[in-house]
Amino acid sequence: MISSDIYLAEAGIPPRPRGFDWFIRRPPNDDLDDETFRGLVWTATTARLPGDGLRPSTMTGPANEAMASLYRD
């Protein structure tokens, strides 16, 4: 099992499908480059975490909320 699958399993998410590359389409915003996008997701995710650290199982909900907030109109 590769490292990302370990994190996915701990978060209760099935492993990545084999034979596919994963891509995330950024929200339509000309000022949002890759690094800025990742920074926004990370900051929003970690701001919502409980105080017990960065465990994948605690990041699932906050990461979903952070991503959803970037795609709202």
Distance bins in CASP14 RR format, pairs under 12 A and 6 or more apart:
PFRMAT RR
TARGET T0000
AUTHOR 0000-0000-0000
RMODE 2
METHOD distances of the structure
MODEL  1
1 7 0 0 0 0 0 1 0 0 0 0 0
1 8 0 0 0 0 1 0 0 0 0 0 0
1 9 1 0 0 1 0 0 0 0 0 0 0
1 10 0 0 0 0 0 1 0 0 0 0 0
1 15 1 0 0 1 0 0 0 0 0 0 0
1 16 0 0 0 0 0 1 0 0 0 0 0
1 18 0 0 0 0 0 1 0 0 0 0 0
2 8 0 0 0 0 1 0 0 0 0 0 0
2 9 0 0 0 0 0 1 0 0 0 0 0
2 15 0 0 0 0 1 0 0 0 0 0 0
2 16 0 0 0 0 1 0 0 0 0 0 0
2 18 0 0 0 0 0 1 0 0 0 0 0
3 9 0 0 0 0 0 1 0 0 0 0 0
3 10 0 0 0 0 0 1 0 0 0 0 0
3 15 0 0 0 0 0 1 0 0 0 0 0
3 16 0 0 0 0 0 1 0 0 0 0 0
3 56 0 0 0 0 0 1 0 0 0 0 0
4 10 0 0 0 0 0 1 0 0 0 0 0
4 11 0 0 0 0 0 1 0 0 0 0 0
4 13 0 0 0 0 0 1 0 0 0 0 0
4 14 0 0 0 0 0 1 0 0 0 0 0
4 15 0 0 0 0 1 0 0 0 0 0 0
4 16 1 0 0 1 0 0 0 0 0 0 0
4 22 0 0 0 0 1 0 0 0 0 0 0
4 56 0 0 0 0 1 0 0 0 0 0 0
5 11 0 0 0 0 0 1 0 0 0 0 0
5 12 0 0 0 0 0 1 0 0 0 0 0
5 13 0 0 0 0 1 0 0 0 0 0 0
5 14 0 0 0 0 1 0 0 0 0 0 0
5 15 1 0 1 0 0 0 0 0 0 0 0
5 16 1 0 0 1 0 0 0 0 0 0 0
5 17 0 0 0 0 0 1 0 0 0 0 0
5 18 0 0 0 0 0 1 0 0 0 0 0
5 22 0 0 0 0 0 1 0 0 0 0 0
5 56 0 0 0 0 0 1 0 0 0 0 0
6 12 0 0 0 0 0 1 0 0 0 0 0
6 13 0 0 0 0 0 1 0 0 0 0 0
6 15 0 0 0 0 1 0 0 0 0 0 0
6 16 0 0 0 0 0 1 0 0 0 0 0
6 55 0 0 0 0 0 1 0 0 0 0 0
6 56 0 0 0 0 1 0 0 0 0 0 0
6 57 0 0 0 0 0 1 0 0 0 0 0
7 13 0 0 0 0 1 0 0 0 0 0 0
7 15 0 0 0 0 0 1 0 0 0 0 0
7 16 0 0 0 0 0 1 0 0 0 0 0
7 54 0 0 0 0 0 1 0 0 0 0 0
7 55 0 0 0 0 1 0 0 0 0 0 0
7 56 1 0 1 0 0 0 0 0 0 0 0
7 57 0 0 0 0 1 0 0 0 0 0 0
7 58 0 0 0 0 0 1 0 0 0 0 0
7 59 0 0 0 0 1 0 0 0 0 0 0
7 60 0 0 0 0 0 1 0 0 0 0 0
7 63 0 0 0 0 0 1 0 0 0 0 0
8 14 1 0 0 1 0 0 0 0 0 0 0
8 15 1 0 1 0 0 0 0 0 0 0 0
8 16 1 0 0 1 0 0 0 0 0 0 0
8 17 0 0 0 0 0 1 0 0 0 0 0
8 22 0 0 0 0 0 1 0 0 0 0 0
8 56 1 0 0 1 0 0 0 0 0 0 0
8 57 0 0 0 0 0 1 0 0 0 0 0
8 59 0 0 0 0 0 1 0 0 0 0 0
8 60 0 0 0 0 1 0 0 0 0 0 0
8 63 0 0 0 0 0 1 0 0 0 0 0
9 15 1 0 0 1 0 0 0 0 0 0 0
9 16 0 0 0 0 0 1 0 0 0 0 0
9 56 0 0 0 0 1 0 0 0 0 0 0
9 57 0 0 0 0 1 0 0 0 0 0 0
9 60 0 0 0 0 0 1 0 0 0 0 0
10 54 0 0 0 0 0 1 0 0 0 0 0
10 55 1 0 0 1 0 0 0 0 0 0 0
10 56 1 0 1 0 0 0 0 0 0 0 0
10 57 1 0 1 0 0 0 0 0 0 0 0
10 58 0 0 0 0 1 0 0 0 0 0 0
10 59 0 0 0 0 1 0 0 0 0 0 0
10 60 0 0 0 0 1 0 0 0 0 0 0
11 45 0 0 0 0 0 1 0 0 0 0 0
11 54 0 0 0 0 0 1 0 0 0 0 0
11 55 0 0 0 0 1 0 0 0 0 0 0
11 56 1 0 1 0 0 0 0 0 0 0 0
11 57 1 0 1 0 0 0 0 0 0 0 0
11 58 0 0 0 0 1 0 0 0 0 0 0
11 59 1 0 0 1 0 0 0 0 0 0 0
11 60 1 0 1 0 0 0 0 0 0 0 0
11 61 0 0 0 0 1 0 0 0 0 0 0
11 62 0 0 0 0 0 1 0 0 0 0 0
11 63 0 0 0 0 1 0 0 0 0 0 0
11 64 0 0 0 0 0 1 0 0 0 0 0
12 55 0 0 0 0 0 1 0 0 0 0 0
12 56 0 0 0 0 1 0 0 0 0 0 0
12 57 1 0 0 1 0 0 0 0 0 0 0
12 58 0 0 0 0 0 1 0 0 0 0 0
12 59 0 0 0 0 0 1 0 0 0 0 0
12 60 1 0 0 1 0 0 0 0 0 0 0
12 61 0 0 0 0 0 1 0 0 0 0 0
13 56 0 0 0 0 1 0 0 0 0 0 0
13 57 0 0 0 0 1 0 0 0 0 0 0
13 59 0 0 0 0 0 1 0 0 0 0 0
13 60 1 0 0 1 0 0 0 0 0 0 0
13 61 0 0 0 0 0 1 0 0 0 0 0
13 63 0 0 0 0 0 1 0 0 0 0 0
13 64 0 0 0 0 0 1 0 0 0 0 0
15 22 0 0 0 0 0 1 0 0 0 0 0
16 22 1 0 0 1 0 0 0 0 0 0 0
23 34 0 0 0 0 0 1 0 0 0 0 0
24 32 0 0 0 0 0 1 0 0 0 0 0
24 34 0 0 0 0 1 0 0 0 0 0 0
24 37 0 0 0 0 1 0 0 0 0 0 0
24 38 0 0 0 0 1 0 0 0 0 0 0
24 41 0 0 0 0 1 0 0 0 0 0 0
24 63 0 0 0 0 0 1 0 0 0 0 0
24 67 0 0 0 0 1 0 0 0 0 0 0
24 70 0 0 0 0 0 1 0 0 0 0 0
24 71 0 0 0 0 0 1 0 0 0 0 0
25 32 0 0 0 0 0 1 0 0 0 0 0
25 34 0 0 0 0 0 1 0 0 0 0 0
25 37 0 0 0 0 0 1 0 0 0 0 0
25 67 0 0 0 0 0 1 0 0 0 0 0
25 70 0 0 0 0 0 1 0 0 0 0 0
25 71 0 0 0 0 1 0 0 0 0 0 0
26 32 1 0 1 0 0 0 0 0 0 0 0
26 33 0 0 0 0 1 0 0 0 0 0 0
26 34 1 0 0 1 0 0 0 0 0 0 0
26 35 0 0 0 0 0 1 0 0 0 0 0
26 36 0 0 0 0 1 0 0 0 0 0 0
26 37 1 0 1 0 0 0 0 0 0 0 0
26 38 0 0 0 0 1 0 0 0 0 0 0
26 39 0 0 0 0 0 1 0 0 0 0 0
26 40 0 0 0 0 1 0 0 0 0 0 0
26 41 0 0 0 0 0 1 0 0 0 0 0
26 67 0 0 0 0 0 1 0 0 0 0 0
26 70 0 0 0 0 1 0 0 0 0 0 0
26 71 0 0 0 0 1 0 0 0 0 0 0
27 36 0 0 0 0 0 1 0 0 0 0 0
27 37 1 0 0 1 0 0 0 0 0 0 0
27 40 0 0 0 0 1 0 0 0 0 0 0
27 41 0 0 0 0 0 1 0 0 0 0 0
27 67 0 0 0 0 1 0 0 0 0 0 0
27 68 0 0 0 0 0 1 0 0 0 0 0
27 69 0 0 0 0 1 0 0 0 0 0 0
27 70 1 0 1 0 0 0 0 0 0 0 0
27 71 1 0 1 0 0 0 0 0 0 0 0
27 72 0 0 0 0 1 0 0 0 0 0 0
27 73 0 0 0 0 1 0 0 0 0 0 0
28 37 0 0 0 0 0 1 0 0 0 0 0
28 70 0 0 0 0 0 1 0 0 0 0 0
28 71 0 0 0 0 1 0 0 0 0 0 0
28 73 0 0 0 0 0 1 0 0 0 0 0
29 36 0 0 0 0 1 0 0 0 0 0 0
29 37 0 0 0 0 1 0 0 0 0 0 0
29 40 0 0 0 0 0 1 0 0 0 0 0
29 70 0 0 0 0 1 0 0 0 0 0 0
29 71 0 0 0 0 0 1 0 0 0 0 0
29 73 0 0 0 0 0 1 0 0 0 0 0
30 36 0 0 0 0 0 1 0 0 0 0 0
31 37 0 0 0 0 0 1 0 0 0 0 0
31 40 0 0 0 0 0 1 0 0 0 0 0
32 38 0 0 0 0 0 1 0 0 0 0 0
32 39 0 0 0 0 0 1 0 0 0 0 0
32 40 1 0 0 1 0 0 0 0 0 0 0
32 41 0 0 0 0 0 1 0 0 0 0 0
32 70 0 0 0 0 1 0 0 0 0 0 0
32 71 0 0 0 0 0 1 0 0 0 0 0
33 39 0 0 0 0 0 1 0 0 0 0 0
33 40 0 0 0 0 0 1 0 0 0 0 0
34 40 0 0 0 0 0 1 0 0 0 0 0
34 41 0 0 0 0 0 1 0 0 0 0 0
35 41 0 0 0 0 0 1 0 0 0 0 0
35 42 0 0 0 0 0 1 0 0 0 0 0
36 42 0 0 0 0 0 1 0 0 0 0 0
36 43 0 0 0 0 0 1 0 0 0 0 0
36 70 0 0 0 0 0 1 0 0 0 0 0
37 43 0 0 0 0 0 1 0 0 0 0 0
37 44 0 0 0 0 0 1 0 0 0 0 0
37 66 0 0 0 0 0 1 0 0 0 0 0
37 67 0 0 0 0 1 0 0 0 0 0 0
37 70 1 0 0 1 0 0 0 0 0 0 0
37 71 0 0 0 0 0 1 0 0 0 0 0
38 44 0 0 0 0 0 1 0 0 0 0 0
38 45 0 0 0 0 0 1 0 0 0 0 0
38 63 0 0 0 0 0 1 0 0 0 0 0
38 66 0 0 0 0 0 1 0 0 0 0 0
38 67 0 0 0 0 0 1 0 0 0 0 0
38 70 0 0 0 0 0 1 0 0 0 0 0
39 45 0 0 0 0 1 0 0 0 0 0 0
39 46 0 0 0 0 1 0 0 0 0 0 0
39 47 0 0 0 0 0 1 0 0 0 0 0
39 66 0 0 0 0 1 0 0 0 0 0 0
39 70 0 0 0 0 0 1 0 0 0 0 0
40 46 0 0 0 0 0 1 0 0 0 0 0
40 47 0 0 0 0 0 1 0 0 0 0 0
40 63 0 0 0 0 0 1 0 0 0 0 0
40 66 1 0 0 1 0 0 0 0 0 0 0
40 67 0 0 0 0 1 0 0 0 0 0 0
40 69 0 0 0 0 1 0 0 0 0 0 0
40 70 1 0 0 1 0 0 0 0 0 0 0
40 71 0 0 0 0 0 1 0 0 0 0 0
41 47 0 0 0 0 0 1 0 0 0 0 0
41 48 0 0 0 0 0 1 0 0 0 0 0
41 59 0 0 0 0 0 1 0 0 0 0 0
41 62 0 0 0 0 1 0 0 0 0 0 0
41 63 1 0 0 1 0 0 0 0 0 0 0
41 64 0 0 0 0 0 1 0 0 0 0 0
41 65 0 0 0 0 0 1 0 0 0 0 0
41 66 1 0 1 0 0 0 0 0 0 0 0
41 67 1 0 0 1 0 0 0 0 0 0 0
41 68 0 0 0 0 0 1 0 0 0 0 0
41 69 0 0 0 0 1 0 0 0 0 0 0
41 70 1 0 0 1 0 0 0 0 0 0 0
41 71 0 0 0 0 0 1 0 0 0 0 0
42 48 0 0 0 0 0 1 0 0 0 0 0
42 49 0 0 0 0 0 1 0 0 0 0 0
42 54 0 0 0 0 0 1 0 0 0 0 0
42 59 0 0 0 0 0 1 0 0 0 0 0
42 62 0 0 0 0 0 1 0 0 0 0 0
42 63 0 0 0 0 1 0 0 0 0 0 0
42 66 0 0 0 0 1 0 0 0 0 0 0
42 67 0 0 0 0 0 1 0 0 0 0 0
42 70 0 0 0 0 0 1 0 0 0 0 0
43 49 0 0 0 0 0 1 0 0 0 0 0
43 62 0 0 0 0 0 1 0 0 0 0 0
43 63 0 0 0 0 0 1 0 0 0 0 0
43 66 0 0 0 0 1 0 0 0 0 0 0
43 69 0 0 0 0 0 1 0 0 0 0 0
43 70 0 0 0 0 0 1 0 0 0 0 0
44 59 0 0 0 0 0 1 0 0 0 0 0
44 61 0 0 0 0 0 1 0 0 0 0 0
44 62 1 0 0 1 0 0 0 0 0 0 0
44 63 0 0 0 0 1 0 0 0 0 0 0
44 64 0 0 0 0 0 1 0 0 0 0 0
44 65 1 0 0 1 0 0 0 0 0 0 0
44 66 1 1 0 0 0 0 0 0 0 0 0
44 67 0 0 0 0 1 0 0 0 0 0 0
44 68 0 0 0 0 1 0 0 0 0 0 0
44 69 1 0 0 1 0 0 0 0 0 0 0
44 70 1 0 0 1 0 0 0 0 0 0 0
45 53 0 0 0 0 0 1 0 0 0 0 0
45 54 0 0 0 0 1 0 0 0 0 0 0
45 56 0 0 0 0 0 1 0 0 0 0 0
45 58 0 0 0 0 1 0 0 0 0 0 0
45 59 1 0 1 0 0 0 0 0 0 0 0
45 60 0 0 0 0 1 0 0 0 0 0 0
45 61 0 0 0 0 1 0 0 0 0 0 0
45 62 1 0 1 0 0 0 0 0 0 0 0
45 63 1 0 1 0 0 0 0 0 0 0 0
45 64 0 0 0 0 1 0 0 0 0 0 0
45 65 0 0 0 0 1 0 0 0 0 0 0
45 66 1 0 1 0 0 0 0 0 0 0 0
45 67 0 0 0 0 1 0 0 0 0 0 0
45 68 0 0 0 0 0 1 0 0 0 0 0
45 69 0 0 0 0 0 1 0 0 0 0 0
45 70 0 0 0 0 0 1 0 0 0 0 0
46 53 0 0 0 0 1 0 0 0 0 0 0
46 54 1 0 0 1 0 0 0 0 0 0 0
46 55 0 0 0 0 0 1 0 0 0 0 0
46 58 0 0 0 0 0 1 0 0 0 0 0
46 59 0 0 0 0 1 0 0 0 0 0 0
46 62 1 0 0 1 0 0 0 0 0 0 0
46 63 0 0 0 0 1 0 0 0 0 0 0
46 65 0 0 0 0 0 1 0 0 0 0 0
46 66 0 0 0 0 1 0 0 0 0 0 0
47 59 0 0 0 0 0 1 0 0 0 0 0
47 62 1 0 0 1 0 0 0 0 0 0 0
47 63 0 0 0 0 0 1 0 0 0 0 0
47 65 0 0 0 0 0 1 0 0 0 0 0
47 66 0 0 0 0 1 0 0 0 0 0 0
47 69 0 0 0 0 0 1 0 0 0 0 0
48 54 0 0 0 0 0 1 0 0 0 0 0
48 58 0 0 0 0 1 0 0 0 0 0 0
48 59 0 0 0 0 1 0 0 0 0 0 0
48 60 0 0 0 0 0 1 0 0 0 0 0
48 61 1 0 0 1 0 0 0 0 0 0 0
48 62 1 1 0 0 0 0 0 0 0 0 0
48 63 0 0 0 0 1 0 0 0 0 0 0
48 64 0 0 0 0 0 1 0 0 0 0 0
48 65 1 0 0 1 0 0 0 0 0 0 0
48 66 1 0 0 1 0 0 0 0 0 0 0
48 67 0 0 0 0 0 1 0 0 0 0 0
48 68 0 0 0 0 0 1 0 0 0 0 0
48 69 0 0 0 0 0 1 0 0 0 0 0
49 55 0 0 0 0 1 0 0 0 0 0 0
49 56 0 0 0 0 0 1 0 0 0 0 0
49 57 0 0 0 0 0 1 0 0 0 0 0
49 58 1 0 1 0 0 0 0 0 0 0 0
49 59 1 0 0 1 0 0 0 0 0 0 0
49 60 0 0 0 0 0 1 0 0 0 0 0
49 61 0 0 0 0 1 0 0 0 0 0 0
49 62 1 0 1 0 0 0 0 0 0 0 0
49 63 0 0 0 0 1 0 0 0 0 0 0
49 65 0 0 0 0 0 1 0 0 0 0 0
49 66 0 0 0 0 0 1 0 0 0 0 0
50 57 0 0 0 0 0 1 0 0 0 0 0
50 58 1 0 1 0 0 0 0 0 0 0 0
50 59 0 0 0 0 0 1 0 0 0 0 0
50 61 0 0 0 0 0 1 0 0 0 0 0
50 62 0 0 0 0 1 0 0 0 0 0 0
51 58 0 0 0 0 1 0 0 0 0 0 0
51 62 0 0 0 0 0 1 0 0 0 0 0
52 58 1 0 0 1 0 0 0 0 0 0 0
52 59 0 0 0 0 0 1 0 0 0 0 0
53 59 0 0 0 0 1 0 0 0 0 0 0
53 62 0 0 0 0 0 1 0 0 0 0 0
54 62 0 0 0 0 0 1 0 0 0 0 0
54 63 0 0 0 0 0 1 0 0 0 0 0
55 62 0 0 0 0 0 1 0 0 0 0 0
56 62 0 0 0 0 0 1 0 0 0 0 0
56 63 0 0 0 0 1 0 0 0 0 0 0
57 63 0 0 0 0 0 1 0 0 0 0 0
59 65 0 0 0 0 0 1 0 0 0 0 0
59 66 0 0 0 0 1 0 0 0 0 0 0
59 67 0 0 0 0 0 1 0 0 0 0 0
60 66 0 0 0 0 0 1 0 0 0 0 0
60 67 0 0 0 0 0 1 0 0 0 0 0
61 67 0 0 0 0 1 0 0 0 0 0 0
61 68 0 0 0 0 1 0 0 0 0 0 0
61 69 0 0 0 0 0 1 0 0 0 0 0
62 68 0 0 0 0 0 1 0 0 0 0 0
62 69 0 0 0 0 0 1 0 0 0 0 0
63 69 0 0 0 0 0 1 0 0 0 0 0
63 70 0 0 0 0 0 1 0 0 0 0 0
64 70 0 0 0 0 0 1 0 0 0 0 0
64 71 0 0 0 0 0 1 0 0 0 0 0
65 71 0 0 0 0 0 1 0 0 0 0 0
65 72 0 0 0 0 0 1 0 0 0 0 0
66 72 0 0 0 0 0 1 0 0 0 0 0
END
